Amino acid sequence: MVAGEASGDLLAALMLGGLKGRWPDLRAAGIGGPRMAAEGFDAWWPSDKLAVHGFNLELVRRFREIWTIRERLSDRLLADRPDVFVGVDAPDFNLGLEARLKTAGVKTVHFVSPSIWAWRGGRINKIHRSVDHMLCLFPFEPELYHAKGIGATFVGHPLADTIPIAPPREAARGRLGVAEGTPLVAVLPGSRRGEIRYIAPTFLDTVALLARQRPDLRFVLPMAPGLRGMIEPLVQVHCPDVPLTLLDGQSHDALAACDVTLIASGTATLEAALFKRPMVIGYRISTLSWHIMRHMGYLPWVGLPNILANDFVVPERLQDAAEPAQLARDVLDWLDNPARGEAVQQRFTELHHSLRRDTARAATDAIAQVIGAR
């Protein structure tokens, strides 16, 4: 298996539980993170080796390192062939690896369809060359692959299985030490260093502005592993003396407990929707990345909750539009309009039900069919 970044590590770990339930003697190895390791995964390289933010100098600087890892991994897998290779997200890394393995006769499964319906639709031809079977998180995706002769199964979203329909708000507030009735804003600027570099300063300036306008507000910011040393100095520069608590992990507690979240576009926005939280989506990347990516998109939305709802149910502020005054207005608009918040919570509840499908078991069933195993 190969999983990139924190979100892939989480999805892969949830899948591993289902695989081990069917095949207790399963051995899984490759590239993964701490959640996968907790499931007994043998990580030859850590998943954060694949974390790159946008099209920028970081990608150029790290291209050789990442390419070398892929070549070494490919050689190792071809020398000691697995029953199946499962690439979890990270399509720019995994599809090339999967193509080489499939050509050599190794069965390949990809978990999490690339967003061909949102941008870079031409990748479906590469997927056809690379993947024996695609495991799809969303119900509309398999039809796109079947039309191109690619096997695909809707397995639901594992987070929809693990996150309860009724979020444990009171328990989460207790764990965070936040009293009931205290207005709480969860700040999630991303889990990659590139995201922190581009997004966190704007989000923290927004926190400072909100704290001046509403002194009763409290803030929590959950951090991915290894990012405290990067985030703490930013807090001191952009919002010192603000009631902001930095959390090591605990993103689910933060989302369950908060009244609204200021959040970077990505998988975390779907988690926020599953916790039924009103949100303001913000995102910034390098100028070069922005000019490249803005011309590749097909949809008017970038946030997963809006894409799945086919509507602007939550505000998106991207690049220059993601500025503190606007983000603060959007956050306060949720806090000052509880009826609007209740309406979006109802829509998110419907979305949650649509994505529930015992993902670990459905994915395991599909993989068993691919490799012809009981």
Secondary structure per residue as TSV (DSSP state, phi and psi in degrees):
chain	resnum	aa	ss	phi	psi
A	1	M	-	360.0	149.9
A	2	V	E	-132.5	123.0
A	3	A	E	-125.8	132.0
A	4	G	-	-105.7	139.7
A	5	E	H	68.7	176.6
A	6	A	H	-66.9	-38.5
A	7	S	H	-67.0	-40.9
A	8	G	H	-66.0	-37.8
A	9	D	H	-60.2	-42.8
A	10	L	H	-64.9	-47.6
A	11	L	H	-63.8	-42.8
A	12	A	H	-65.7	-38.5
A	13	A	H	-63.3	-40.3
A	14	L	H	-65.4	-38.5
A	15	M	H	-66.0	-39.6
A	16	L	H	-59.5	-33.6
A	17	G	H	-59.5	-42.9
A	18	G	H	-68.2	-40.9
A	19	L	H	-62.9	-43.5
A	20	K	H	-70.0	-29.3
A	21	G	H	-64.0	-35.6
A	22	R	H	-82.8	-41.3
A	23	W	-	-122.9	86.7
A	24	P	T	-58.7	-26.9
A	25	D	T	-91.2	12.7
A	26	L	-	-54.4	136.5
A	27	R	-	-114.1	127.7
A	28	A	-	-128.7	134.5
A	29	A	E	-152.8	165.9
A	30	G	E	142.8	-121.5
A	31	I	E	-119.7	124.8
A	32	G	E	-161.6	179.0
A	33	G	-	-116.7	-168.0
A	34	P	H	-65.0	-33.9
A	35	R	H	-67.8	-38.7
A	36	M	H	-66.3	-41.0
A	37	A	H	-59.6	-36.5
A	38	A	H	-64.7	-20.9
A	39	E	T	-93.5	10.4
A	40	G	T	91.3	10.4
A	41	F	-	-72.3	137.8
A	42	D	E	-95.5	99.8
A	43	A	E	-85.8	106.4
A	44	W	E	-72.3	-31.2
A	45	W	E	-137.2	148.5
A	46	P	E	-76.3	148.7
A	47	S	G	-63.9	-27.7
A	48	D	G	-68.7	-8.5
A	49	K	G	-63.7	-21.5
A	50	L	G	-99.1	1.2
A	51	A	-	-81.8	109.4
A	52	V	-	-132.9	139.8
A	53	H	-	-106.9	100.1
A	54	G	S	77.3	-170.8
A	55	F	S	-98.7	101.3
A	56	N	S	-154.7	-174.2
A	57	L	H	-63.5	-28.9
A	58	E	H	-59.0	-42.6
A	59	L	H	-63.8	-42.6
A	60	V	H	-62.4	-45.3
A	61	R	H	-64.4	-34.8
A	62	R	H	-100.2	1.1
A	63	F	H	-58.1	-47.5
A	64	R	H	-63.0	-41.9
A	65	E	H	-60.4	-47.5
A	66	I	H	-67.4	-41.6
A	67	W	H	-62.0	-41.0
A	68	T	H	-64.0	-41.5
A	69	I	H	-60.2	-44.3
A	70	R	H	-64.2	-40.9
A	71	E	H	-65.2	-43.8
A	72	R	H	-65.5	-40.7
A	73	L	H	-64.8	-44.3
A	74	S	H	-59.4	-46.4
A	75	D	H	-60.8	-40.3
A	76	R	H	-66.8	-40.3
A	77	L	H	-70.4	-34.5
A	78	L	H	-75.0	-26.0
A	79	A	H	-76.7	-31.7
A	80	D	S	-134.0	83.7
A	81	R	-	-69.6	130.4
A	82	P	-	-80.7	164.4
A	83	D	S	-65.9	-33.4
A	84	V	-	-157.4	145.3
A	85	F	E	-106.4	132.0
A	86	V	E	-118.4	112.9
A	87	G	E	-92.2	126.9
A	88	V	E	-108.6	107.4
A	89	D	S	57.3	-144.8
A	90	A	-	43.7	54.1
A	91	P	H	-63.0	-34.1
A	92	D	H	-64.4	-29.5
A	93	F	H	-86.3	-48.8
A	94	N	H	-75.0	-36.6
A	95	L	H	-64.4	-39.9
A	96	G	H	-64.5	-41.8
A	97	L	H	-63.5	-44.9
A	98	E	H	-62.6	-36.7
A	99	A	H	-61.4	-44.3
A	100	R	H	-65.4	-42.5
A	101	L	H	-66.8	-42.3
A	102	K	H	-64.9	-41.3
A	103	T	H	-59.5	-33.4
A	104	A	T	-85.3	1.3
A	105	G	T	96.7	4.8
A	106	V	-	-82.8	132.2
A	107	K	-	-67.8	136.1
A	108	T	E	-126.9	134.6
A	109	V	E	-126.1	138.4
A	110	H	E	-118.0	128.4
A	111	F	E	-108.4	118.4
A	112	V	S	95.4	101.1
A	113	S	-	-61.1	130.6
A	114	P	-	-56.6	153.2
A	115	S	-	-79.2	61.4
A	116	I	T	-65.8	-19.9
A	117	W	T	-82.2	-10.2
A	118	A	T	-110.5	-37.9
A	119	W	B	-165.0	159.5
A	120	R	-	52.0	51.6
A	121	G	T	-62.8	-23.0
A	122	G	T	-63.0	-15.2
A	123	R	H	-65.0	-13.1
A	124	I	H	-64.7	-27.4
A	125	N	H	-68.8	-39.2
A	126	K	H	-67.6	-37.8
A	127	I	H	-60.8	-40.1
A	128	H	H	-60.1	-37.9
A	129	R	H	-77.2	-19.4
A	130	S	H	-106.8	-29.5
A	131	V	-	-121.9	128.6
A	132	D	S	-77.0	-33.6
A	133	H	E	-153.3	136.5
A	134	M	E	-106.5	127.8
A	135	L	E	-97.1	117.3
A	136	C	E	-103.9	138.3
A	137	L	S	-82.9	-24.0
A	138	F	S	-120.8	144.0
A	139	P	T	-67.7	-20.8
A	140	F	T	-84.6	-8.2
A	141	E	H	-78.5	-41.8
A	142	P	H	-54.0	-38.1
A	143	E	H	-58.7	-36.0
A	144	L	H	-62.4	-38.0
A	145	Y	H	-78.5	-39.3
A	146	H	H	-59.8	-36.3
A	147	A	T	-63.2	-22.5
A	148	K	T	-104.4	10.8
A	149	G	T	75.7	25.4
A	150	I	-	-109.5	129.1
A	151	G	E	-65.2	137.3
A	152	A	E	-154.9	146.8
A	153	T	E	-136.4	133.3
A	154	F	E	-79.0	116.0
A	155	V	-	-108.9	4.3
A	156	G	-	75.1	179.1
A	157	H	-	-107.2	123.7
A	158	P	H	-58.8	-29.0
A	159	L	H	-65.5	-29.9
A	160	A	H	-67.9	-26.1
A	161	D	H	-79.2	-36.6
A	162	T	H	-87.6	-28.1
A	163	I	S	-86.9	126.2
A	164	P	-	-67.8	150.2
A	165	I	S	-59.3	-41.9
A	166	A	S	-98.8	105.5
A	167	P	-	-60.4	141.2
A	168	P	-	-80.9	67.8
A	169	R	H	-61.8	-48.7
A	170	E	H	-63.6	-44.4
A	171	A	H	-64.8	-39.9
A	172	A	H	-65.3	-40.8
A	173	R	H	-64.2	-37.2
A	174	G	H	-62.7	-42.8
A	175	R	H	-66.7	-29.8
A	176	L	H	-90.6	-6.0
A	177	G	T	71.4	33.3
A	178	V	-	-109.4	122.0
A	179	A	-	-70.4	146.4
A	180	E	T	-62.2	137.4
A	181	G	T	96.2	-15.6
A	182	T	-	-80.7	120.4
A	183	P	-	-67.2	126.7
A	184	L	E	-124.4	132.0
A	185	V	E	-113.7	124.5
A	186	A	E	-93.0	130.9
A	187	V	E	-113.0	116.5
A	188	L	E	-125.9	93.0
A	189	P	-	-87.6	10.1
A	190	G	-	114.7	170.4
A	191	S	S	-116.3	-0.5
A	192	R	S	-109.8	153.3
A	193	R	H	-61.9	-37.9
A	194	G	H	-62.9	-39.4
A	195	E	H	-64.7	-44.6
A	196	I	H	-58.9	-43.0
A	197	R	H	-60.7	-42.9
A	198	Y	H	-92.0	-29.4
A	199	I	H	-103.9	-40.9
A	200	A	H	-57.9	-43.3
A	201	P	H	-57.6	-41.6
A	202	T	H	-65.9	-43.4
A	203	F	H	-63.9	-40.6
A	204	L	H	-70.4	-35.1
A	205	D	H	-62.3	-36.5
A	206	T	H	-65.1	-41.6
A	207	V	H	-59.0	-45.3
A	208	A	H	-60.8	-41.4
A	209	L	H	-66.5	-44.0
A	210	L	H	-62.4	-39.3
A	211	A	H	-65.0	-34.9
A	212	R	H	-70.6	-37.8
A	213	Q	H	-78.6	-33.4
A	214	R	-	-133.5	86.3
A	215	P	T	-61.2	-16.4
A	216	D	T	-80.8	-10.8
A	217	L	-	-70.9	145.3
A	218	R	E	-120.9	153.7
A	219	F	E	-133.1	143.7
A	220	V	E	-129.6	144.3
A	221	L	E	-132.7	102.4
A	222	P	E	-76.4	136.9
A	223	M	E	-114.6	138.8
A	224	A	-	-70.1	157.3
A	225	P	T	-55.1	136.6
A	226	G	T	85.7	0.9
A	227	L	-	-103.6	-4.5
A	228	R	H	-58.5	-43.7
A	229	G	H	-63.7	-20.1
A	230	M	H	-90.3	-35.3
A	231	I	H	-83.1	-40.8
A	232	E	H	-54.7	-46.4
A	233	P	H	-62.3	-33.7
A	234	L	H	-66.2	-38.8
A	235	V	H	-61.4	-43.3
A	236	Q	H	-63.7	-31.2
A	237	V	H	-81.4	-43.6
A	238	H	H	-97.9	-29.2
A	239	C	S	-149.2	59.0
A	240	P	T	-67.6	152.4
A	241	D	T	63.3	26.2
A	242	V	S	-105.7	142.5
A	243	P	-	-71.7	69.0
A	244	L	E	-113.7	125.0
A	245	T	E	-106.0	124.4
A	246	L	E	-86.8	131.1
A	247	L	E	-114.4	137.5
A	248	D	E	-84.4	101.6
A	249	G	S	73.7	-138.4
A	250	Q	-	58.9	29.8
A	251	S	H	-63.8	-34.7
A	252	H	H	-69.3	-37.6
A	253	D	H	-62.2	-42.4
A	254	A	H	-61.7	-42.9
A	255	L	H	-71.8	-39.2
A	256	A	H	-66.0	-33.9
A	257	A	H	-85.9	-24.9
A	258	C	-	-78.4	164.0
A	259	D	S	-92.2	-28.7
A	260	V	E	-158.4	150.8
A	261	T	E	-123.6	138.4
A	262	L	E	-98.5	116.6
A	263	I	E	-142.3	142.5
A	264	A	E	-77.7	144.4
A	265	S	S	-59.8	138.9
A	266	G	S	148.5	-166.2
A	267	T	H	-58.3	-30.8
A	268	A	H	-60.5	-28.5
A	269	T	H	-67.2	-34.3
A	270	L	H	-68.5	-40.0
A	271	E	H	-59.0	-43.0
A	272	A	H	-61.4	-40.1
A	273	A	H	-65.2	-39.7
A	274	L	H	-68.1	-25.7
A	275	F	T	-85.8	5.2
A	276	K	T	61.9	35.3
A	277	R	-	-97.8	129.4
A	278	P	-	-57.6	143.8
A	279	M	E	-146.3	158.8
A	280	V	E	-121.1	118.2
A	281	I	E	-92.5	127.2
A	282	G	E	-129.0	150.5
A	283	Y	E	-157.6	139.0
A	284	R	-	-137.7	142.1
A	285	I	-	-137.2	179.8
A	286	S	-	-63.1	155.8
A	287	T	H	-58.2	-42.2
A	288	L	H	-61.7	-48.0
A	289	S	H	-59.7	-40.4
A	290	W	H	-62.9	-44.6
A	291	H	H	-65.9	-34.0
A	292	I	H	-71.9	-48.6
A	293	M	H	-76.3	-29.4
A	294	R	T	-66.4	-22.0
A	295	H	T	-94.9	0.1
A	296	M	T	-99.8	-13.0
A	297	G	B	-81.7	150.2
A	298	Y	-	-109.6	-18.4
A	299	L	S	-110.3	156.9
A	300	P	S	-79.3	-2.4
A	301	W	-	-121.8	155.2
A	302	V	-	-119.2	-23.6
A	303	G	S	-77.7	132.8
A	304	L	H	-57.0	-40.7
A	305	P	H	-59.2	-38.9
A	306	N	H	-71.7	-39.6
A	307	I	H	-61.6	-45.6
A	308	L	H	-71.5	-30.1
A	309	A	H	-84.7	-11.3
A	310	N	T	58.1	38.2
A	311	D	S	-166.8	157.4
A	312	F	-	-82.7	77.6
A	313	V	-	-81.2	-22.6
A	314	V	S	-132.9	149.4
A	315	P	-	-71.2	143.8
A	316	E	E	-119.2	126.4
A	317	R	E	-123.2	110.5
A	318	L	E	-114.8	141.1
A	319	Q	G	52.4	-118.3
A	320	D	G	-64.3	-26.5
A	321	A	G	-72.8	-16.8
A	322	A	-	-85.9	75.7
A	323	E	-	-122.3	150.8
A	324	P	H	-54.6	-42.6
A	325	A	H	-61.6	-43.1
A	326	Q	H	-69.4	-44.0
A	327	L	H	-61.8	-39.0
A	328	A	H	-65.1	-42.0
A	329	R	H	-60.5	-41.9
A	330	D	H	-64.7	-41.6
A	331	V	H	-62.6	-46.3
A	332	L	H	-66.6	-30.1
A	333	D	H	-64.0	-37.1
A	334	W	H	-67.3	-45.1
A	335	L	H	-65.5	-32.3
A	336	D	H	-91.2	-3.0
A	337	N	-	-130.1	75.4
A	338	P	H	-60.3	-30.9
A	339	A	H	-64.4	-38.2
A	340	R	H	-63.9	-40.1
A	341	G	H	-63.9	-40.5
A	342	E	H	-65.3	-36.0
A	343	A	H	-66.2	-42.3
A	344	V	H	-71.7	-30.9
A	345	Q	H	-63.1	-37.2
A	346	Q	H	-65.8	-41.5
A	347	R	H	-64.8	-38.0
A	348	F	H	-70.6	-31.1
A	349	T	H	-64.5	-42.6
A	350	E	H	-63.0	-41.7
A	351	L	H	-61.0	-42.9
A	352	H	H	-58.1	-48.1
A	353	H	H	-60.9	-37.7
A	354	S	H	-68.6	-22.1
A	355	L	H	-99.3	-1.1
A	356	R	-	-83.9	126.0
A	357	R	S	-161.2	36.6
A	358	D	-	41.5	66.1
A	359	T	H	-57.2	-43.9
A	360	A	H	-58.4	-43.2
A	361	R	H	-71.5	-42.7
A	362	A	H	-62.4	-41.2
A	363	A	H	-65.4	-42.2
A	364	T	H	-63.7	-41.4
A	365	D	H	-59.5	-44.3
A	366	A	H	-65.2	-42.4
A	367	I	H	-64.8	-39.5
A	368	A	H	-60.1	-39.8
A	369	Q	H	-66.6	-39.1
A	370	V	H	-61.3	-42.8
A	371	I	H	-96.5	1.0
A	372	G	T	67.6	34.0
A	373	A	-	-103.8	157.5
A	374	R	-	-73.8	360.0
